[in-house]
């Protein structure tokens, strides 16, 4: 698994170019909650499950501060 900052950037594009040959998955747009989730499941989850769990964790912690402070959800 290769983690990159954003889809379409040079690191992401280079990783994607070797994806099939290396049998890896590329996750672009990584954030800290995703890294924490990946670290916690790396020994127990399959690659597919780890990717899904990381994506869910990343989305869960994206918030709009003004809405949170106003008592609205994200």
N, C-alpha and C positions, 0 to 999 in steps of 0.2 A: 504494500500500500504506500502510495506517495501522496503527501499532503502539500498543497500549494495555496498561496494567498488569494488568488483570483483566477477565474476561468478566462482564458484568452491571453494571459500574460506569458512571457517567455518561459518561466519554469513550468507552467501548466502545459504549454504547447510541447515542450521537450518531453515531459513525462508522458503525454498522450501519444507521442510518436513511437514510444517503446512499449506501450501498454500490451499489445497483442504478443509481441515477442517474449516479454518477461512474465506474462501471465499475472499482471498486477492490476490494481484498481487505483485510479487517481481521484482524489477528493479535492476540489477547488473551493475556495472561500472558507477555509478553516478558521475556527475561532477557539477560544480557550475552553468553553464547555465541551466542544467536540474532542479536543485533545484529552481532556480529563476522562471522558466516556471511553475513548479508545484505549487509554492506559488501563482502565478498570476492566475491560472485557477482552483484552488482547490474548490472554491465555485460555479463555473459555469459549469465545464466540468464533464462528466461521467468518471468513472474509466478508461474505454477503451480509450476515447478521451484524457484524461490527460496523460496516458502512451505514446500514439502516439506522442503527442505534446512535451513531455519531451524528447523522443528519437530523434525527429527531431532537437530540440534545442541543444541537446548534440552533435550531429554529425556536426551541422552547425559551431560550434566554435572550432572544432579540426583543427589545422593548422600546417603546416611544416614551421617553421620560415624562413628558407633559401629561400623557394619558394615565400613566401609572400614578403620578402625583394627584391627579384629579379623581382617582378611584376607579377609572375605567380599566378594562383588561387590555394588556399590551398596547 
